[in-house]
Amino acid sequence: MSDEDYGDEYGDERFRGKPKRGPRGRARMDALRDQSGPDAGLAKLRERGLVHEIVGELKSGKEADVVLARGEAGLIALKIHRDPSAGGFRPDAVYLEGRRMPRGRLRKVLDRGARAGLSADLALWVLHEAKTLWELHGAGVPVPRPLLGPGAHEILDAGRIVPMAFIGDPDGTPAPRLADAQPTPEEAQEAWRQAKDAAAAMLRAGIVHGDLSAWNLLWHDGRIVVVDVPQAVTVQDSPHAAQLFTRDVRSLVDSVRPMGIDEDPDEVEAELRVRAGLPPRGPFPF
């Protein structure tokens, strides 16, 4: 079968791997520090000099853990995804529909992911997040700078780990989420302006975040940084892009109301769509 033949959406049962469970909590951090855990990609990062030591945990969630590491470039963040086939987080089908790649390339990606110990679902999920970070970074959207890639072979050499620039202070204190930052009224207005700018820039680049709110925005030195993009969809490929953008805008508007920002989500959506060169209402043109 040629590379022009396309595989099914990510998540095809034929490509699912066997579940693997890793340690949790303190045991997981100890495993990362002494390299005894399931995250073989960490050895690759050490070989490259990206990681010299694991400093500590920044965040733990249902989808991934984020840890602080130190390497040649100083402090960096490592997002370590959990395998959805292990009974934990599993992406909703609304994000996966439309994600396709040439079948020949798909098999190469899955083979490389398998060599890194990843199930098919996880390999594709990790690759999608890293690729999306590269696209957004290249488009000028404020996201953490990706540190490995953009080639799939480089990204998947790190297994389930997506290394990126650390957003925070030199002493390792991470930037707070905007929802937790308690900005002044003036800061809140500036953060809202930047959040709209970021949403418009993403849409202009043909990407919808898919889970946008003040909980997925960091606030650091007066700047908004967009994080957590593995569920992002493209306007060109996803039949749900317009629906997800509407949901993003409503979630964003709702999440900034406690900061004293009271906006009409319909008006905000129309504004952002027009700024991105799209009609103010209706389905996205393909």
BAFI-3210 file (N, C-alpha, C; in Angstrom, 3 decimals, decimal comma, padded with zeros to 6 digits):
// residues 286
n [1|2|3|4|5|6|7|8|9|10|11|12|13|14|15|16|17|18|19|20|21|22|23|24|25|26|27|28|29|30|31|32|33|34|35|36|37|38|39|40|41|42|43|44|45|46|47|48|49|50|51|52|53|54|55|56|57|58|59|60|61|62|63|64|65|66|67|68|69|70|71|72|73|74|75|76|77|78|79|80|81|82|83|84|85|86|87|88|89|90|91|92|93|94|95|96|97|98|99|100|101|102|103|104|105|106|107|108|109|110|111|112|113|114|115|116|117|118|119|120|121|122|123|124|125|126|127|128|129|130|131|132|133|134|135|136|137|138|139|140|141|142|143|144|145|146|147|148|149|150|151|152|153|154|155|156|157|158|159|160|161|162|163|164|165|166|167|168|169|170|171|172|173|174|175|176|177|178|179|180|181|182|183|184|185|186|187|188|189|190|191|192|193|194|195|196|197|198|199|200|201|202|203|204|205|206|207|208|209|210|211|212|213|214|215|216|217|218|219|220|221|222|223|224|225|226|227|228|229|230|231|232|233|234|235|236|237|238|239|240|241|242|243|244|245|246|247|248|249|250|251|252|253|254|255|256|257|258|259|260|261|262|263|264|265|266|267|268|269|270|271|272|273|274|275|276|277|278|279|280|281|282|283|284|285|286]
n.u [000,848|000,559|002,102|000,205|-002,190|-004,522|-004,588|-006,948|-008,686|-006,722|-006,509|-007,628|-008,629|-006,982|-004,439|-003,883|-001,917|-000,632|-001,711|000,272|001,440|002,658|004,719|003,341|003,029|005,296|006,902|007,055|008,526|010,946|011,642|012,060|014,258|016,285|016,251|014,976|012,412|009,531|009,976|011,743|012,556|013,770|016,465|017,380|017,075|018,926|021,261|021,377|021,922|019,912|018,692|020,017|019,458|016,602|014,512|012,076|008,500|006,091|003,397|000,583|-001,636|-004,663|-004,070|-001,336|001,898|003,872|007,187|010,004|013,155|016,760|019,221|021,612|020,619|019,635|016,876|014,152|010,923|009,328|006,869|005,159|003,426|000,614|-000,268|-003,096|-004,199|-003,803|-005,824|-006,244|-006,450|-008,314|-008,496|-011,238|-013,366|-014,108|-011,929|-010,206|-011,290|-010,776|-008,055|-005,543|-003,026|-000,661|-000,701|001,705|003,476|002,199|002,595|005,373|005,620|004,214|005,805|008,210|007,288|006,567|009,079|009,980|008,491|005,806|002,244|000,101|-001,916|-000,885|001,589|000,752|-000,735|001,171|002,971|001,288|000,829|003,446|004,061|002,040|002,782|005,171|004,130|002,474|004,335|005,969|004,153|004,014|002,431|001,985|003,385|004,931|008,287|009,051|011,444|012,449|012,554|011,543|010,999|009,350|010,788|012,704|011,057|009,657|011,736|012,052|010,112|007,331|007,651|007,455|009,573|009,990|010,334|010,768|008,361|008,548|010,118|013,684|014,441|013,027|010,355|007,178|005,236|002,013|-001,250|-003,531|-006,059|-005,496|-003,945|-004,724|-004,863|-004,452|-007,063|-006,198|-004,189|-005,751|-007,332|-005,328|-004,398|-006,688|-006,863|-004,520|-005,121|-007,249|-005,864|-004,121|-005,900|-007,026|-004,729|-004,071|-006,289|-005,974|-003,745|-004,904|-005,646|-007,441|-007,689|-009,196|-009,572|-009,670|-009,184|-008,973|-007,624|-005,835|-003,984|-000,987|000,340|002,814|005,239|003,679|002,760|000,800|000,782|000,053|-000,914|-000,959|-001,878|-002,525|-005,021|-005,723|-007,232|-007,342|-008,506|-008,725|-008,905|-010,587|-013,957|-015,249|-014,212|-015,285|-017,359|-015,879|-014,369|-016,310|-017,062|-014,618|-014,383|-016,585|-015,897|-013,539|-014,460|-016,241|-014,390|-012,881|-014,559|-014,624|-012,506|-013,419|-013,936|-016,326|-017,810|-019,595|-020,014|-020,780|-020,271|-017,516|-016,630|-017,351|-015,740|-013,119|-013,106|-013,364|-010,987|-009,261|-009,657|-011,955|-015,476|-017,869|-019,774|-021,219|-020,318|-016,862|-015,030|-013,813]
n.v [-001,202|002,224|005,383|007,239|006,276|006,657|006,298|005,310|007,506|008,631|006,348|004,090|000,772|-001,256|-000,396|-000,210|-000,470|-002,724|-002,300|-000,366|000,184|002,729|003,947|005,997|009,281|009,912|007,671|007,690|010,035|009,339|007,235|008,609|010,158|008,265|006,895|004,448|003,988|003,686|005,539|005,649|007,488|009,535|008,944|009,459|012,223|012,930|012,097|013,946|016,186|017,812|017,262|017,150|016,717|015,823|018,080|018,526|018,042|019,794|019,798|017,647|015,652|014,229|013,571|014,018|014,394|017,135|017,969|019,599|020,169|020,263|021,296|021,642|023,986|025,268|025,649|023,556|022,410|019,270|017,565|014,763|012,361|010,315|006,945|006,433|003,922|002,596|002,773|005,291|008,697|009,269|010,477|012,390|011,443|013,564|015,190|013,637|012,990|013,392|013,634|012,579|010,759|009,936|006,451|005,003|006,699|006,759|004,131|004,155|006,065|004,757|002,503|003,656|004,834|002,510|001,387|003,141|002,412|003,137|003,028|002,877|004,865|006,685|007,433|008,856|010,886|012,269|013,040|014,726|016,836|017,907|018,626|020,515|022,486|023,336|024,422|026,495|028,039|028,819|030,417|032,603|032,547|032,839|030,364|027,759|027,341|024,696|022,044|019,865|018,390|019,645|017,187|014,001|011,730|012,714|013,776|011,487|009,970|010,734|009,362|009,302|011,884|015,380|017,857|021,256|024,867|026,228|028,017|030,468|031,570|032,209|030,751|028,455|028,619|028,095|029,764|031,022|029,662|031,639|031,681|031,325|033,456|035,902|038,646|042,262|044,729|046,204|044,523|042,321|043,233|043,609|040,985|039,786|041,082|040,085|037,366|037,215|038,068|035,900|033,779|034,610|034,619|031,901|030,867|032,165|030,852|028,530|026,768|025,412|025,584|023,901|023,440|025,834|028,170|030,210|028,475|027,132|028,972|030,573|033,074|035,286|037,586|039,685|038,596|036,508|033,000|030,305|027,007|023,348|021,717|019,242|018,358|020,022|021,068|021,227|023,734|023,056|020,245|019,163|018,330|019,410|021,815|024,489|024,270|023,593|025,891|027,796|026,758|027,056|029,870|030,539|029,179|030,507|033,152|032,723|031,897|034,129|035,871|035,960|037,701|040,160|040,704|041,132|039,957|039,595|036,452|035,787|038,121|038,317|036,008|036,539|038,766|037,644|035,725|037,326|038,776|036,751|036,391|035,084|034,312|036,030|034,377|031,048|027,913|026,936|027,766|025,322]
n.w [000,000|-000,798|000,232|-000,254|000,500|003,023|006,550|009,142|011,485|014,266|016,899|015,937|016,431|015,520|015,883|018,532|021,464|024,040|027,438|029,712|032,912|034,985|037,741|040,383|041,887|044,554|044,096|041,351|040,837|042,057|040,377|038,009|038,697|039,191|036,847|036,654|035,953|033,659|031,702|029,233|027,404|028,751|028,992|026,429|026,355|028,257|026,978|024,924|026,354|027,156|029,559|032,759|035,413|037,430|038,962|040,393|040,910|038,998|038,285|038,492|036,723|035,236|032,661|032,235|033,786|034,885|035,127|036,623|035,265|034,951|032,666|029,953|028,899|031,072|033,330|032,478|031,365|031,600|030,072|030,854|029,465|030,308|029,631|027,678|027,232|029,538|031,286|032,264|031,433|028,470|025,224|023,943|021,248|019,638|019,348|017,877|015,417|012,006|012,175|010,307|008,501|005,885|005,180|005,049|006,407|008,854|009,782|010,113|012,146|014,211|014,530|015,414|017,754|019,154|019,566|021,424|023,541|023,565|023,364|020,453|020,458|022,340|021,223|018,943|020,119|021,696|019,676|018,210|020,030|020,345|017,681|017,267|019,110|017,900|015,513|016,470|017,889|015,750|014,442|015,993|018,247|021,751|023,301|025,315|024,365|022,223|022,664|021,377|018,234|014,973|013,755|013,478|014,243|016,043|018,040|019,008|019,928|022,511|023,787|025,868|026,670|026,432|025,967|026,956|027,059|030,301|032,083|034,247|037,334|037,855|040,119|040,003|040,624|039,419|036,857|037,666|036,858|035,005|036,122|038,777|039,481|040,590|039,487|039,397|038,725|036,470|035,465|034,898|032,781|030,867|030,640|029,596|027,118|025,915|025,941|024,140|021,872|021,575|021,099|018,684|017,088|017,085|015,724|013,306|012,438|011,783|013,786|016,505|019,958|021,723|024,431|025,840|028,370|031,347|032,916|031,383|030,672|031,340|033,550|033,450|034,339|033,332|031,002|028,872|028,490|026,475|027,223|027,240|024,740|023,430|022,551|020,537|017,450|013,834|011,608|008,973|008,885|010,916|011,462|013,551|014,294|014,276|016,145|018,421|018,688|019,330|021,820|023,170|023,289|024,898|027,254|027,911|028,305|030,466|032,393|033,007|034,237|037,122|037,520|037,052|034,420|032,100|029,440|026,328|025,028|022,387|020,944|021,360|020,092|017,409|016,928|017,171|015,154|012,844|013,061|012,505|009,866|009,070|008,480|010,592|011,746|011,640|009,936|009,669|006,731|004,443]
ca.u [000,000|001,416|001,977|-000,934|-003,368|-004,599|-005,080|-008,106|-008,373|-005,950|-007,374|-008,076|-008,370|-005,912|-003,141|-003,769|-000,905|-001,024|-001,598|001,426|001,218|003,888|004,577|002,654|003,423|006,706|007,597|007,318|009,622|012,167|011,982|012,606|015,583|017,309|016,077|014,520|011,001|009,181|010,170|013,046|012,918|014,603|017,862|017,683|017,207|020,214|022,305|021,412|022,280|018,741|018,400|021,091|018,843|015,201|014,469|010,874|007,231|005,395|001,948|000,151|-003,009|-005,183|-003,487|000,120|002,625|004,876|008,265|011,058|014,464|017,855|020,131|022,544|019,916|019,078|015,651|013,178|009,760|009,102|005,504|005,241|002,064|000,196|-000,780|-004,551|-004,598|-003,551|-006,994|-006,343|-007,049|-008,488|-009,029|-012,568|-013,346|-014,315|-010,613|-009,468|-011,879|-010,117|-006,596|-005,109|-001,733|-000,439|-000,579|003,108|004,057|001,576|003,265|006,698|005,423|003,840|006,978|009,144|006,677|006,655|010,455|010,118|007,627|004,518|001,112|-000,194|-002,665|-000,036|002,573|000,103|-001,151|002,382|003,460|000,390|001,073|004,738|003,937|001,204|003,615|006,071|003,351|002,041|005,539|006,361|003,153|004,079|001,503|002,767|003,368|006,279|009,096|009,394|012,890|012,831|011,804|010,137|010,813|008,686|011,769|013,294|010,031|009,315|012,901|011,871|009,008|006,121|008,052|007,532|010,354|009,673|010,876|010,121|007,770|008,582|011,240|014,969|014,591|012,208|008,944|006,456|004,222|000,676|-002,313|-004,230|-007,191|-004,999|-002,951|-005,282|-004,327|-005,136|-007,991|-005,446|-003,549|-006,793|-007,688|-004,218|-004,406|-007,811|-006,473|-003,549|-005,792|-007,958|-004,852|-003,613|-006,952|-007,127|-003,517|-004,200|-007,273|-005,357|-002,824|-005,713|-005,667|-008,362|-007,106|-010,033|-009,802|-009,122|-009,774|-007,947|-006,900|-004,788|-003,160|-000,078|000,523|004,199|005,860|002,762|002,536|000,005|001,384|-000,937|-000,360|-001,830|-002,471|-002,610|-006,347|-005,981|-007,664|-007,103|-009,687|-008,760|-009,170|-011,585|-015,332|-015,782|-013,397|-016,115|-018,050|-014,899|-013,983|-017,404|-016,938|-013,431|-014,671|-017,483|-015,129|-012,611|-015,241|-016,714|-013,290|-012,302|-015,556|-014,224|-011,491|-014,076|-014,088|-017,681|-017,935|-020,589|-019,248|-021,104|-019,535|-016,087|-016,376|-017,414|-014,540|-011,928|-013,201|-013,065|-009,558|-008,554|-009,979|-013,058|-016,795|-018,173|-020,646|-021,393|-019,242|-015,606|-014,834|-012,737]
ca.v [000,000|003,392|006,445|008,084|005,706|007,241|005,461|005,814|008,479|008,134|005,634|002,855|-000,346|-002,109|000,137|-000,035|-001,303|-003,310|-001,340|-000,365|001,054|003,231|004,348|007,254|010,066|009,951|006,573|008,104|010,991|008,583|006,480|009,549|010,602|007,218|006,304|003,060|003,916|003,304|006,661|005,440|008,683|010,404|008,653|010,183|013,635|013,062|011,975|015,208|017,273|018,604|016,993|016,679|016,235|016,128|018,950|018,270|018,024|021,064|019,609|016,278|015,663|012,963|013,329|014,075|015,059|018,084|018,046|020,580|019,550|021,188|020,774|022,602|025,248|025,748|024,993|023,243|021,642|018,009|017,069|013,314|011,904|009,002|006,137|006,292|002,520|002,035|002,974|006,669|009,653|008,870|011,637|012,293|011,237|014,830|015,738|012,743|012,887|014,233|013,515|011,512|010,917|008,851|005,179|004,640|007,508|006,308|002,923|004,539|006,725|003,761|001,667|004,407|004,942|001,215|001,210|003,981|001,877|003,817|002,484|003,656|006,063|007,642|007,954|009,850|012,010|013,016|013,655|015,824|017,994|018,510|019,270|021,707|023,504|023,890|025,253|027,711|028,831|029,417|031,417|033,730|032,395|032,674|029,028|027,382|026,949|023,270|021,858|018,666|018,308|019,265|015,908|012,981|010,806|013,351|013,903|010,198|009,435|011,047|008,579|010,026|013,170|016,553|018,891|022,614|025,917|026,429|029,338|030,743|032,350|031,505|029,848|027,274|028,863|028,133|030,795|030,525|029,749|032,923|031,506|031,348|034,519|037,058|039,889|043,517|045,045|046,602|043,320|041,457|043,769|043,318|039,546|039,511|041,529|039,135|036,082|037,336|038,099|034,539|032,970|035,035|034,176|030,462|030,634|032,635|029,776|027,363|025,843|025,681|024,979|022,783|023,435|027,136|028,881|030,790|027,369|026,702|030,134|030,976|034,521|035,438|038,870|040,479|037,962|035,288|031,888|029,251|025,678|022,167|021,749|017,970|018,149|021,036|020,577|022,179|024,186|022,371|018,805|018,738|018,767|019,994|022,970|025,658|023,973|023,662|027,288|028,415|026,292|027,694|031,268|030,585|028,759|031,586|034,263|032,315|031,730|035,415|036,692|036,249|038,760|041,423|040,847|040,686|040,129|038,764|035,460|035,843|039,251|037,982|035,022|037,213|039,604|036,823|035,100|038,355|039,067|035,631|036,346|034,153|034,934|036,184|033,308|029,916|026,924|027,389|027,324|024,326]
ca.w [000,000|-000,949|001,217|-000,567|001,146|004,347|007,637|009,854|012,517|015,395|017,820|015,290|017,323|015,008|016,227|019,971|022,114|025,318|028,527|030,593|034,056|035,581|039,137|040,617|043,030|044,937|043,427|039,969|040,852|042,337|039,175|037,043|039,122|039,050|035,515|036,750|035,589|032,294|030,788|028,604|026,654|029,568|028,669|025,195|026,697|028,945|025,958|024,176|027,250|027,535|030,965|033,634|036,647|037,703|040,133|041,172|040,187|038,849|038,167|038,238|036,242|034,736|031,346|032,225|034,861|034,417|036,102|036,383|035,078|034,663|031,655|029,382|028,651|032,329|033,760|031,436|031,810|030,896|030,184|030,733|029,240|030,793|028,534|027,784|027,221|030,859|032,124|032,709|030,505|027,072|024,504|023,367|019,796|018,937|019,024|016,992|014,083|011,023|012,265|009,413|007,861|004,936|005,893|005,187|007,484|010,093|010,255|010,591|013,441|015,213|014,777|016,245|019,072|019,820|020,031|022,616|024,586|023,569|022,620|019,255|020,838|023,041|020,278|018,094|020,980|022,029|018,447|017,848|020,895|020,020|016,374|017,432|019,761|016,891|014,590|017,160|018,153|014,480|014,051|016,917|019,372|022,978|023,895|025,716|023,206|022,222|022,691|020,625|017,000|014,773|013,103|014,295|014,806|017,212|019,078|019,594|020,636|023,926|024,321|026,267|027,231|025,564|026,666|026,520|027,909|031,593|032,273|035,675|037,840|037,839|041,259|039,785|040,944|038,140|036,647|038,008|035,871|035,101|037,032|040,155|039,622|041,304|038,924|039,671|037,633|035,287|034,936|034,341|031,463|029,967|030,401|028,703|025,782|025,380|025,731|022,861|020,823|021,395|020,476|017,284|016,391|016,872|014,672|012,069|012,046|011,428|014,918|017,623|021,155|022,127|025,885|026,203|029,501|032,215|033,556|030,453|030,369|032,408|033,657|033,910|033,997|032,535|029,712|028,770|027,761|026,241|027,477|027,121|023,401|022,698|021,993|019,513|016,137|012,756|010,878|007,686|008,963|011,896|011,210|014,783|014,653|014,591|017,407|019,508|018,895|020,091|023,205|023,733|023,606|026,057|028,430|028,239|028,864|031,797|033,347|033,409|034,933|038,499|037,530|036,746|032,969|031,744|027,993|025,650|024,264|020,960|020,379|021,383|019,037|016,111|016,822|016,960|013,831|011,845|013,161|011,899|008,452|008,863|008,674|012,014|012,226|010,730|009,878|009,077|005,346|004,294]
c.u [000,874|001,171|000,795|-002,220|-003,393|-005,165|-006,301|-007,672|-007,547|-006,914|-007,950|-007,679|-007,222|-004,549|-002,962|-002,725|-001,430|-000,827|-000,287|001,144|002,557|003,650|003,901|003,269|004,918|007,496|007,943|008,470|010,945|012,614|012,576|014,032|016,645|017,182|015,636|013,082|010,786|009,494|011,554|013,497|013,800|016,077|018,287|017,896|018,517|021,366|022,480|021,859|021,116|018,425|019,666|020,528|017,377|015,134|013,255|009,638|006,605|003,883|001,675|-001,311|-003,420|-004,546|-001,979|000,630|003,612|005,927|009,281|012,385|015,491|018,789|021,045|021,913|019,335|017,828|014,723|012,027|009,638|007,652|005,525|003,824|001,830|-000,463|-002,294|-005,010|-004,380|-004,701|-007,146|-007,039|-007,166|-009,119|-010,402|-012,462|-013,504|-012,985|-009,899|-010,001|-011,231|-008,601|-006,150|-003,693|-001,554|-000,133|000,877|003,775|003,489|002,299|004,667|006,609|005,114|005,007|007,972|008,588|006,781|008,070|010,733|009,205|006,254|003,465|000,861|-000,903|-001,754|001,003|001,973|-000,306|000,042|002,915|002,604|000,638|002,376|004,677|003,115|001,974|004,559|005,318|002,950|003,224|005,989|005,417|003,133|003,085|002,328|002,530|004,771|007,067|009,423|010,897|013,364|011,944|012,316|009,917|010,211|009,694|012,423|012,293|009,801|010,514|012,781|010,673|007,811|006,402|008,086|008,297|010,062|010,294|010,065|009,613|007,686|009,824|012,532|015,161|013,726|010,751|008,155|005,479|002,858|-000,237|-003,049|-005,387|-006,777|-004,194|-003,423|-004,706|-005,092|-006,119|-007,271|-004,775|-004,567|-007,201|-006,586|-004,166|-005,528|-007,490|-005,514|-004,184|-006,568|-006,975|-004,356|-004,638|-007,103|-005,919|-003,556|-005,148|-006,730|-004,372|-003,567|-005,849|-006,656|-007,847|-007,885|-010,311|-009,308|-009,911|-008,628|-007,155|-005,785|-004,013|-002,273|000,072|001,895|004,788|004,982|002,453|001,671|000,814|000,343|-000,273|-001,416|-002,578|-002,610|-003,956|-006,672|-006,368|-007,377|-008,412|-009,838|-009,258|-010,325|-012,983|-015,955|-015,079|-014,244|-016,841|-017,095|-014,453|-015,056|-017,319|-015,741|-013,724|-015,564|-016,749|-014,177|-013,342|-015,720|-015,590|-012,657|-013,311|-015,184|-013,168|-012,095|-014,216|-015,444|-017,927|-019,018|-019,846|-019,543|-020,344|-018,043|-015,764|-016,377|-016,164|-013,308|-011,941|-012,841|-011,576|-008,721|-008,853|-011,093|-014,389|-017,120|-019,045|-020,664|-020,221|-017,979|-015,526|-013,665|-012,122]
c.v [001,239|004,407|007,347|007,545|006,162|006,256|006,078|006,838|007,821|007,462|004,387|001,668|-001,226|-001,658|000,301|-000,983|-001,887|-002,293|-001,504|000,598|001,466|003,630|005,700|007,971|010,056|008,852|006,952|009,085|010,292|007,815|007,391|009,936|009,531|006,439|004,835|002,894|003,599|004,380|006,605|006,660|009,623|010,173|009,385|011,666|013,888|012,987|013,277|016,382|018,138|018,451|016,498|016,089|016,620|016,902|018,659|018,318|019,403|020,891|018,136|016,313|014,321|012,580|013,209|014,668|016,025|018,210|019,082|019,852|020,638|020,530|021,859|023,970|025,853|024,972|024,765|022,464|020,390|017,593|015,577|012,766|010,526|008,245|005,967|004,843|001,856|002,307|004,389|007,534|009,066|010,036|011,375|012,190|012,547|015,460|014,920|012,713|013,887|014,191|012,313|011,798|009,778|007,556|004,765|005,404|007,093|005,094|003,234|005,189|005,700|002,833|002,383|004,577|003,643|000,968|002,045|003,528|002,497|003,001|003,375|004,958|007,120|008,248|009,069|011,094|012,896|013,742|014,856|017,046|018,692|019,247|020,558|022,824|024,153|024,823|026,570|028,626|029,540|030,507|032,614|033,678|032,171|031,308|028,734|026,892|025,463|023,089|020,632|018,557|019,333|017,912|014,871|012,051|011,396|013,397|012,573|009,498|009,676|010,323|009,444|011,440|014,244|017,634|020,270|023,613|026,022|027,853|029,600|031,527|031,538|030,537|028,590|027,435|028,985|029,297|030,236|030,502|031,067|032,826|031,585|032,604|035,714|038,375|041,108|043,791|045,433|045,390|042,391|041,931|043,470|041,826|039,167|039,925|040,524|037,772|036,108|037,368|036,685|033,652|033,320|034,558|032,677|030,174|031,078|031,594|028,494|026,349|026,334|024,913|023,757|022,693|024,748|027,766|029,478|029,714|026,847|027,885|030,411|032,496|034,767|036,748|039,688|039,896|036,712|034,239|030,769|027,887|024,607|022,156|020,381|017,729|019,158|020,388|021,649|022,507|023,389|020,933|018,401|019,229|019,459|021,296|024,176|025,466|024,102|025,093|028,034|028,029|026,933|029,120|031,369|030,186|029,861|032,754|033,925|032,318|033,048|036,301|036,955|037,347|040,125|041,698|040,276|040,982|039,200|037,750|035,480|036,978|038,962|036,997|035,679|038,063|038,768|036,156|036,106|038,689|037,960|035,485|035,391|034,892|035,019|035,087|032,174|028,971|027,510|026,928|026,367|024,474]
c.w [000,000|000,146|000,935|000,045|002,588|005,342|008,272|010,888|013,611|016,365|017,200|016,162|016,837|015,497|017,740|020,545|023,411|026,433|029,289|031,730|034,640|037,014|039,245|041,815|043,274|044,247|041,995|039,927|041,131|041,108|038,108|037,418|038,908|037,742|035,569|036,290|034,125|031,257|030,158|027,820|027,433|029,280|027,403|025,474|027,436|027,949|025,191|025,043|027,654|029,011|031,667|034,918|036,689|039,004|040,996|040,305|040,167|038,877|037,921|037,832|035,693|033,412|031,384|033,525|034,223|035,507|035,656|036,297|034,811|033,658|031,145|029,178|029,922|032,701|032,566|032,072|030,963|031,130|029,885|030,659|029,860|029,651|028,674|027,788|028,569|031,822|032,639|031,684|029,104|026,320|023,917|021,850|019,033|018,558|017,953|015,569|013,127|011,091|011,437|008,933|006,864|005,672|006,074|006,311|008,830|010,650|010,777|011,969|014,519|015,534|015,691|017,655|019,849|020,339|021,268|023,744|024,645|022,837|021,411|019,596|021,435|022,103|019,431|018,879|021,315|020,800|018,067|018,725|020,523|018,684|016,476|018,107|018,754|015,938|015,235|017,455|016,875|014,016|014,995|018,056|020,642|023,632|024,415|024,499|023,269|022,057|021,924|019,402|016,013|014,108|014,036|014,952|016,046|018,373|019,782|020,209|022,130|024,519|024,644|026,771|026,151|026,316|026,088|027,479|029,198|031,685|033,772|036,037|037,842|039,002|041,134|040,170|039,642|038,063|037,005|036,793|036,072|036,081|038,495|040,471|040,446|040,784|039,412|038,538|036,345|034,644|034,289|032,949|030,441|029,632|029,445|027,273|025,140|025,098|024,413|021,703|020,512|020,701|019,002|016,487|016,129|015,720|013,317|011,530|011,695|012,529|015,973|018,831|021,621|023,611|026,465|027,349|030,309|032,950|032,664|029,887|031,574|032,379|034,268|033,401|033,061|031,180|029,853|028,005|027,683|026,449|027,214|025,786|022,726|022,039|020,886|018,187|015,099|012,042|009,587|007,802|009,871|011,535|012,421|015,168|015,056|015,921|018,585|019,754|019,671|021,561|023,896|024,171|024,833|027,341|028,879|028,888|030,272|032,818|033,777|034,132|036,396|038,613|037,205|035,268|032,581|030,275|027,452|024,772|022,771|020,276|020,318|020,262|017,665|015,885|016,466|015,592|012,739|011,867|012,521|010,410|008,103|009,007|010,155|012,592|011,213|010,745|009,283|007,626|005,264|002,917]
res [m|s|d|e|d|y|g|d|e|y|g|d|e|r|f|r|g|k|p|k|r|g|p|r|g|r|a|r|m|d|a|l|r|d|q|s|g|p|d|a|g|l|a|k|l|r|e|r|g|l|v|h|e|i|v|g|e|l|k|s|g|k|e|a|d|v|v|l|a|r|g|e|a|g|l|i|a|l|k|i|h|r|d|p|s|a|g|g|f|r|p|d|a|v|y|l|e|g|r|r|m|p|r|g|r|l|r|k|v|l|d|r|g|a|r|a|g|l|s|a|d|l|a|l|w|v|l|h|e|a|k|t|l|w|e|l|h|g|a|g|v|p|v|p|r|p|l|l|g|p|g|a|h|e|i|l|d|a|g|r|i|v|p|m|a|f|i|g|d|p|d|g|t|p|a|p|r|l|a|d|a|q|p|t|p|e|e|a|q|e|a|w|r|q|a|k|d|a|a|a|a|m|l|r|a|g|i|v|h|g|d|l|s|a|w|n|l|l|w|h|d|g|r|i|v|v|v|d|v|p|q|a|v|t|v|q|d|s|p|h|a|a|q|l|f|t|r|d|v|r|s|l|v|d|s|v|r|p|m|g|i|d|e|d|p|d|e|v|e|a|e|l|r|v|r|a|g|l|p|p|r|g|p|f|p|f]
***
